[in-house]
Amino acid sequence: MAKFVKVIMIVVLCTVLSSCWDSIELEDRAFTYGIAIDLVNKGADDNVEIMLTNQVIAPSGFSTIGGGGGGSEEAFRNISRTGKSLFQINQDFSKQTNRTVNAQHLQVILISEELLREPKILNKLFDTFIRGHEMRRGIKVATTNGQAKELFTIKPEHIKVPVDYIARLLEVQSFSETIYPIRIGDIQEDLITNMSFPIPHLKILDEKNIEYDGVSVFNSTNKNIVGNLTSEETKGFNFLTGRVKSGTVIFQYKGNQLVARDIRGKAKIKLKNKDKQNLSFAIDISLFANLGENYGPYNTYHIRQYGKPLEDEIKRIVESTINKLQQELNTDIIGLNKYLRGRHYSLWQSIKDDWEQGENYFQKSKIKVNVNVSMKNEGNAINTSEDRKGP
């Protein structure tokens, strides 16, 4: 009897272990690589109708992703639906794809700036992305003018899937006009702590290319995008936050143009006056740079002579960024709020509700910038023509 029971148990276990009752075959899945969200109509009571566009990859298309070989057929499909709930729209996609939509490979979420100018809409949208069990915190987020879905229609060279191209573009940090990638996890943290933040802004250059176009500025008090930083102002933002990993700056020396390259360094914030009615900060920016181009009649033997004019130009860029953030956008994305919360918690608790509204302590704060640049390398030549002279 005991042997019979063992045999029955073995048969049952083999039956259970040989299959998964809730599994979905690979061919029955529709993999979402990118999501674009656009505004359709503004409704009453802050309700809006939105359009959700999924860039879907069929399993058969994976062999053609990323460039190189593959057939001539497109490896993706863009499908759009409108509604008032992201979750419901996404469920309805199954009616169009004839497959189960799967977001485990989602790389990018593009949102039209027009939609994000609506108060509190980002908080509502991200509830779905943060709550969904398939959503990863590393998904990259960006904004765009016009309809976000249009970026999914470009045809980049050597890359079969537009979203793959966009995801790689958002990773590029070799230019001082680009910021670090903003991901779902970063936005969730800033929304929870009520901190303002930048979002990379993209635009279509032509039918094959998209380019970085500064950043959108999200204000934590208004709960919406309040404006943009241009490419140069984004460069100033990177200097202020110490996130410059590379890049160039054009500057003048004795009326001649020079270009500094490979600029990198760090920034440090210090609170100089703790009186909340007269808050004063110093931001010390320390940078290293190499000489990229020299259009003047001087040789570069004494390369340190170019440090001061380069410092002046960087300071001009940085102060322009600060002025726009304080006086026009009244939004702190440079991290003074995070510095106060971490280093001067009691002071921060007393002013946090009036940082970007009410008393507007951020707008009233005095910010002094100190820039120190070390010129390290003039390249492979001191002179490049016989008419070049010493300093």
C-alpha positions in Angstrom: 0.0 0.0 0.0 2.8 2.4 0.9 4.5 1.7 -2.4 1.3 2.4 -4.3 0.9 5.8 -2.5 4.5 6.7 -3.4 3.9 5.8 -7.0 0.8 8.0 -7.1 2.6 10.9 -5.5 5.5 10.6 -8.0 3.0 10.6 -11.0 1.2 13.7 -9.6 4.4 15.6 -9.0 5.7 14.8 -12.4 2.5 16.1 -13.9 2.6 19.4 -11.9 6.3 20.1 -12.6 6.1 19.4 -16.3 4.1 22.5 -17.1 3.0 25.9 -15.8 -0.8 26.4 -15.6 -0.6 30.2 -16.1 2.2 30.4 -18.6 1.9 32.4 -21.8 3.8 31.2 -24.9 6.4 33.6 -26.3 4.5 33.8 -29.6 1.4 35.0 -27.8 3.1 38.0 -26.2 3.4 41.6 -27.6 6.5 43.2 -26.1 6.3 46.9 -25.5 9.6 48.7 -26.0 8.4 52.3 -25.7 5.4 54.3 -24.6 4.3 57.8 -25.8 1.6 59.8 -24.0 -0.1 62.8 -25.6 -2.9 65.1 -24.6 -6.2 64.7 -26.6 -8.7 66.9 -24.7 -8.9 68.8 -21.5 -12.0 67.9 -19.5 -13.8 69.3 -16.5 -12.6 68.7 -12.9 -9.0 68.2 -14.0 -9.9 65.2 -16.1 -8.1 64.9 -19.4 -8.4 62.5 -22.3 -5.0 61.1 -23.3 -3.6 59.1 -26.2 -1.3 56.2 -25.3 1.0 54.9 -28.1 2.8 51.6 -27.7 5.8 50.7 -29.8 5.4 46.9 -29.9 8.0 44.3 -30.9 6.8 40.9 -32.1 9.0 38.0 -31.1 9.9 37.4 -34.8 11.3 40.9 -35.0 13.9 40.5 -32.3 16.4 39.1 -34.7 16.5 42.4 -36.6 16.8 44.7 -33.7 19.9 46.9 -33.2 21.3 47.2 -36.7 23.2 44.8 -38.8 21.4 41.9 -40.5 17.8 41.1 -40.7 15.1 41.5 -43.3 13.6 44.5 -44.9 10.4 44.3 -42.8 9.9 46.7 -39.9 10.6 45.1 -36.6 8.0 47.1 -34.7 4.5 48.3 -34.8 3.0 51.5 -33.3 -0.5 51.2 -31.9 -2.5 54.0 -30.3 -5.7 54.3 -28.3 -7.3 57.1 -26.4 -9.1 57.2 -23.0 -8.9 58.6 -19.5 -7.1 55.7 -17.8 -3.7 54.4 -18.8 -4.4 51.0 -17.2 -7.7 50.6 -19.1 -6.1 51.8 -22.4 -3.3 49.3 -22.0 -5.8 46.5 -21.4 -7.6 47.5 -24.6 -4.4 47.1 -26.6 -4.9 43.3 -26.5 -7.9 43.8 -28.8 -5.6 45.3 -31.4 -2.5 43.2 -31.0 -4.3 39.8 -30.6 -1.6 39.1 -28.0 -1.0 39.7 -24.4 0.8 43.0 -23.9 4.0 42.7 -21.9 6.0 45.7 -20.6 9.0 43.9 -19.1 11.2 45.1 -21.9 10.0 48.7 -21.7 12.9 51.1 -22.2 11.5 54.6 -22.7 8.4 56.7 -21.7 7.9 59.9 -23.8 5.4 62.4 -22.6 4.3 65.5 -24.5 5.2 68.7 -22.7 1.7 70.0 -23.4 0.3 67.2 -21.3 2.7 67.8 -18.4 1.8 71.4 -18.2 -1.5 70.3 -16.8 -1.2 70.4 -12.9 -0.8 67.1 -11.1 -1.0 65.0 -14.3 2.4 63.5 -13.9 1.6 62.2 -10.4 -1.5 60.5 -11.8 0.3 59.0 -14.8 3.1 57.6 -12.7 0.8 55.9 -10.3 0.3 53.3 -13.0 4.0 53.0 -13.9 5.1 52.7 -10.3 2.3 50.3 -9.2 2.6 47.9 -12.1 4.5 44.8 -11.2 6.0 44.6 -14.7 7.5 48.1 -14.5 11.2 48.5 -13.7 12.6 51.6 -11.9 15.2 52.0 -14.6 12.9 53.0 -17.4 14.0 56.3 -18.9 11.7 59.3 -19.2 11.8 62.3 -21.6 9.5 65.1 -22.8 8.9 66.6 -26.3 7.1 69.4 -28.0 4.1 68.5 -30.2 3.0 64.9 -30.1 5.3 62.4 -28.4 4.1 59.6 -30.6 5.7 61.3 -33.7 9.2 60.4 -32.3 8.2 56.7 -32.7 7.9 57.2 -36.5 11.5 58.3 -37.3 13.7 55.9 -39.3 17.2 56.1 -37.8 20.1 54.6 -39.8 21.6 51.3 -38.7 18.9 50.8 -36.0 15.7 49.0 -36.7 13.6 50.2 -33.8 13.1 54.0 -33.0 12.8 53.4 -29.3 16.1 51.6 -29.2 17.7 54.7 -30.8 16.0 57.0 -28.4 17.1 54.9 -25.4 20.7 55.1 -26.5 20.4 58.9 -27.1 19.3 59.4 -23.6 22.3 57.5 -22.3 24.8 59.9 -24.0 26.6 62.2 -21.6 29.6 63.1 -23.7 28.2 66.7 -24.1 27.7 69.3 -21.4 24.3 70.2 -22.9 22.9 66.8 -21.9 21.9 65.6 -18.4 22.1 62.3 -16.8 19.2 59.9 -17.7 16.0 60.5 -15.7 14.4 57.2 -14.7 11.1 56.2 -13.2 12.8 55.6 -9.8 14.3 59.1 -9.8 10.9 60.7 -10.5 9.2 58.6 -7.9 11.7 59.7 -5.2 11.4 63.4 -6.1 7.6 63.2 -6.2 7.5 61.6 -2.7 10.0 64.1 -1.2 8.3 67.0 -3.1 11.5 68.1 -4.9 11.6 69.8 -8.3 13.6 68.1 -11.0 14.6 68.4 -14.7 13.5 66.0 -17.5 15.4 65.5 -20.7 13.7 67.3 -23.7 13.9 65.8 -27.2 12.9 67.1 -30.6 12.8 65.7 -34.1 15.6 67.0 -36.2 14.6 65.3 -39.5 13.0 62.0 -40.6 16.1 60.0 -39.4 17.3 61.9 -36.4 16.2 63.1 -33.0 18.3 65.5 -30.9 18.6 66.7 -27.3 17.0 70.1 -26.8 17.7 71.1 -23.2 15.5 70.1 -20.4 11.9 70.6 -19.1 11.6 71.9 -15.6 9.1 70.2 -13.3 8.0 72.3 -10.4 7.1 70.3 -7.3 4.8 73.0 -5.9 2.7 73.5 -9.0 3.0 69.8 -9.9 3.6 70.6 -13.6 6.2 71.7 -16.1 6.7 75.4 -15.8 9.3 76.0 -18.6 12.5 74.9 -20.2 16.2 75.4 -20.0 18.0 75.9 -23.4 21.0 73.8 -24.3 23.4 76.5 -22.9 21.3 76.9 -19.7 21.4 73.1 -19.4 25.2 73.3 -19.6 25.0 75.8 -16.7 22.8 73.4 -14.7 25.4 70.7 -15.2 28.2 72.9 -13.9 26.1 73.9 -10.9 25.4 70.3 -10.0 28.9 69.0 -10.7 27.6 66.5 -13.3 29.8 67.6 -16.2 31.6 64.5 -17.6 32.7 66.0 -20.8 31.8 68.8 -23.3 33.1 72.0 -24.7 32.9 75.8 -24.0 33.7 78.5 -26.5 35.5 81.5 -25.0 37.5 84.6 -25.9 41.1 85.5 -25.2 42.3 88.9 -26.3 39.6 89.1 -28.9 40.3 85.6 -30.4 38.1 82.5 -30.1 39.3 79.4 -28.3 37.5 76.2 -27.4 37.9 74.2 -24.2 37.1 70.5 -24.4 36.9 67.5 -22.1 35.6 69.7 -19.3 34.9 67.8 -16.1 34.8 68.5 -12.4 32.6 68.9 -9.4 30.5 71.5 -7.5 30.1 72.1 -3.8 27.2 74.0 -2.0 27.8 76.0 1.2 25.2 77.9 3.2 26.8 81.2 4.1 23.9 82.9 5.9 21.3 80.9 7.9 18.8 83.8 8.4 15.8 82.6 6.4 15.0 86.2 5.5 18.5 86.6 4.0 19.6 83.2 2.9 22.9 83.2 1.1 24.7 80.3 -0.6 28.1 79.8 -2.3 28.6 77.3 -5.0 32.2 76.4 -5.6 32.8 74.9 -9.1 36.2 73.2 -9.7 36.9 72.0 -13.2 39.6 70.5 -15.4 39.8 71.3 -19.1 41.9 70.7 -22.2 42.4 73.1 -25.1 40.5 72.0 -28.2 40.9 74.8 -30.7 43.0 78.0 -30.8 42.0 80.6 -33.4 44.3 83.3 -32.0 47.9 84.3 -33.0 49.3 83.0 -29.7 51.0 79.7 -29.1 49.8 77.5 -26.2 53.1 77.0 -24.3 51.7 79.0 -21.4 48.3 77.2 -21.4 47.4 78.5 -17.9 46.9 82.0 -19.3 43.5 80.8 -20.8 42.2 79.7 -17.4 40.8 83.1 -16.3 38.8 83.9 -19.5 37.4 80.4 -19.5 36.3 80.8 -15.8 34.6 84.1 -16.7 32.7 82.5 -19.6 31.6 79.5 -17.4 30.5 81.9 -14.7 28.4 83.9 -17.2 26.7 80.7 -18.3 26.0 79.5 -14.8 24.7 82.9 -13.6 22.3 83.0 -16.5 21.0 79.6 -15.6 20.5 80.7 -11.9 18.8 83.9 -12.9 16.2 82.0 -15.1 15.5 79.4 -12.4 15.1 82.0 -9.7 13.4 84.9 -11.4 11.5 83.3 -14.3 10.7 79.7 -13.3 11.0 80.0 -9.5 12.0 76.4 -9.4 15.0 74.8 -7.6 16.4 72.0 -9.6 20.1 72.7 -8.7 19.7 71.0 -5.3 19.7 73.8 -2.7 16.6 72.3 -1.2 18.2 68.8 -1.0 21.4 70.4 0.5 19.3 72.1 3.2 17.3 69.0 3.9 20.4 67.0 4.4 22.7 69.5 6.1 20.4 71.9 7.8 17.3 69.9 8.5 15.7 72.2 11.2 16.1 75.2 8.9 14.6 73.3 6.0 11.6 72.2 8.1 10.9 75.9 8.8 11.0 77.1 5.2 10.1 74.1 3.0 6.5 75.1 2.6 7.6 78.5 1.3 10.6 77.5 -0.7 9.0 77.9 -4.2 5.7 79.6 -3.1 4.5 82.0 -0.5 7.6 83.7 0.9 9.6 82.2 -2.1 12.8 81.7 -0.2 14.5 80.2 -3.2 13.7 83.2 -5.3 15.0 85.5 -2.6 18.2 83.6 -1.9 21.5 85.1 -2.8 23.7 82.6 -4.7 27.4 83.4 -5.3 29.3 81.3 -7.8 33.0 80.7 -7.6 34.6 79.0 -10.6 38.1 77.5 -10.7 39.4 76.0 -13.9 42.7 74.1 -14.4 43.9 74.0 -18.0 45.8 70.7 -18.4 46.6 69.9 -21.9 47.1 71.9 -25.1 46.9 68.8 -27.4 49.7 67.4 -29.6 51.1 70.8 -30.6 52.1 74.1 -29.1 52.2 75.9 -32.4 50.2 75.0 -35.5 51.5 77.8 -37.8 54.6 80.0 -38.1 52.7 83.2 -37.3 51.8 82.1 -33.8 53.6 84.0 -31.1 54.1 83.7 -27.3 51.7 85.3 -24.8 
